[in-house]
Every structure is written in structure tokens, then in C-alpha cells.
């Protein structure tokens, strides 16, 4: 007996084969929105529609590359803010050492530092929410 000849290419799916086709009509504006979302997210429109309709209808799509770039920029900005605060504290310590530190400067600095700490806390909360959304 001659063994069956191997067929080249991808093996045939035994289960889960997608063989049903649906059609939907879109306006030109809707189609352009779909193309833009496809490009932004980086997946093809069939997969985009399948995920959106069947699995994650309440989820928001995002471009991970853009998100990571923006988070990186945010981290860098927070680092610069920390450096500025350290420089101001060092300058205030030097002025205090020479007896030239004005009380109004201390009050204003403390007010600005409280505001900064509040904004940083809000930023951390927002970042935790983003992480929760990404995890699903």
C-alpha cells in the first residue's frame, strides 16, 4: 500500500472552523470610523468586529503603543517634578543655614507641595484604573 500523500499548507481545523458569513451595510462615515479604529488598534476588521460584538462589547479599544508612550512621558514628567522639589528643598535648606529663609516662602512652598502631592495621588489613582481596565 502506498501511504497517502501529505498535503502542503496549514492542517485542516477539526473544530471551531469559522464558516458563517454575516454582512453589514455601513455609511461612508461609519466605514471610515471602522478603518480608523482598525488602524489605531492594529488588528484586522474581522477580528475587531468579532471581539467587539461577541466578547467585549463593553470594553474600550486602545492602541497599546500610544498608551505606553504617553505613560512613559508621564513618568518622565513626574521624575522632573521630583527633581525640582529636591532642588527647591536644597535651596531652602541653604537659605535656612545662613538665616535668610523667609517665612512666606516656607508657607508658599508648603502650599505648592500639598497641591503637588494631591495631584500625584490623583494621578496614581487614574493609573491604577487604567491598569484595571487593561487587565480586563
C-alpha positions in Angstrom: 0.0 0.0 0.0 1.1 3.5 -0.8 0.8 5.9 2.2 -1.4 9.0 1.5 0.5 11.9 0.1 1.0 14.8 2.6 -0.8 17.9 1.6 1.2 21.2 2.0 -0.1 24.1 4.0 -2.0 24.6 7.2 -3.7 21.5 8.7 -7.4 21.4 8.4 -9.3 22.5 11.5 -11.4 19.8 13.2 -13.5 22.1 15.4 -14.2 25.8 15.7 -14.0 26.4 12.0 -15.5 29.7 11.1 -17.6 29.1 8.0 -20.6 31.5 8.6 -20.5 34.9 6.9 -22.5 37.9 8.0 -22.9 41.2 6.1 -23.5 44.6 7.4 -24.0 47.8 5.5 -22.3 50.9 6.7 -22.4 54.6 5.7 -19.2 56.0 4.3 -18.6 57.8 7.6 -19.1 54.6 9.6 -16.8 52.7 7.3 -14.1 55.4 7.7 -14.5 55.1 11.5 -14.1 51.3 11.3 -11.0 51.7 9.2 -9.6 54.3 11.6 -10.3 52.0 14.6 -8.7 49.1 12.7 -5.6 51.1 12.1 -5.5 52.6 15.6 -5.9 49.2 17.4 -3.7 47.3 14.9 -6.0 44.3 14.3 -8.0 43.4 11.2 -11.6 44.4 10.9 -13.0 40.9 11.1 -11.2 40.3 14.4 -12.2 43.7 15.6 -15.9 43.1 14.9 -15.8 39.6 16.4 -14.2 40.8 19.6 -16.4 43.9 19.9 -19.7 42.1 19.2 -19.2 38.7 20.8 -16.7 39.0 23.6 -16.0 42.5 24.8 -18.9 44.7 23.9 -18.4 47.0 26.9 -14.6 47.2 26.6 -12.7 50.1 25.1 -10.1 49.5 22.4 -6.8 51.3 22.7 -3.5 51.5 21.0 -1.0 49.9 23.4 2.0 51.6 21.8 0.5 55.0 22.1 -0.6 54.4 25.7 2.9 53.2 26.7 4.5 56.3 25.0 2.1 58.6 27.0 2.7 56.7 30.2 6.5 56.9 29.6 6.2 60.7 29.1 4.1 61.0 32.2 6.7 59.1 34.3 9.4 61.3 32.9 7.5 64.4 33.8 6.8 63.1 37.3 10.5 62.4 37.7 11.4 66.0 36.6 8.8 67.3 39.2 10.5 65.3 41.9 13.9 66.7 40.9 12.6 70.3 41.0 11.1 69.7 44.5 14.5 68.3 45.7 16.3 71.4 44.3 13.9 73.7 46.0 14.3 71.9 49.3 18.1 72.0 49.0 17.9 75.8 48.3 15.6 76.3 51.2 18.0 74.4 53.5 20.9 76.6 52.3 18.9 79.7 53.0 17.9 78.4 56.4 21.5 77.6 57.2 22.5 81.2 56.5 19.4 82.6 58.3 17.9 84.1 55.2 14.8 81.9 54.8 11.7 84.0 54.7 8.5 82.6 56.4 6.3 83.5 53.5 8.5 81.4 51.2 8.1 78.4 53.5 4.3 78.8 53.6 4.0 79.2 49.8 6.3 76.2 49.3 4.2 74.1 51.7 1.0 75.1 49.9 2.5 74.2 46.5 3.9 70.9 47.9 0.4 69.9 49.2 -1.1 70.7 45.8 1.6 68.6 44.1 1.0 65.7 46.5 -2.7 65.8 45.8 -2.2 65.8 42.0 0.3 63.0 42.3 -2.3 61.0 44.4 -5.0 61.6 41.8 -2.5 60.5 39.0 -1.7 57.3 40.9 -5.5 56.5 41.2 -6.0 57.1 37.5 -3.1 54.9 36.6 -4.5 52.1 38.8 -7.8 52.5 37.0 -6.0 52.2 33.6 -4.2 49.1 34.7 -7.5 47.5 35.9 -9.1 48.3 32.5 -6.2 46.8 30.6 -6.3 43.6 32.7 -10.0 43.2 31.9 
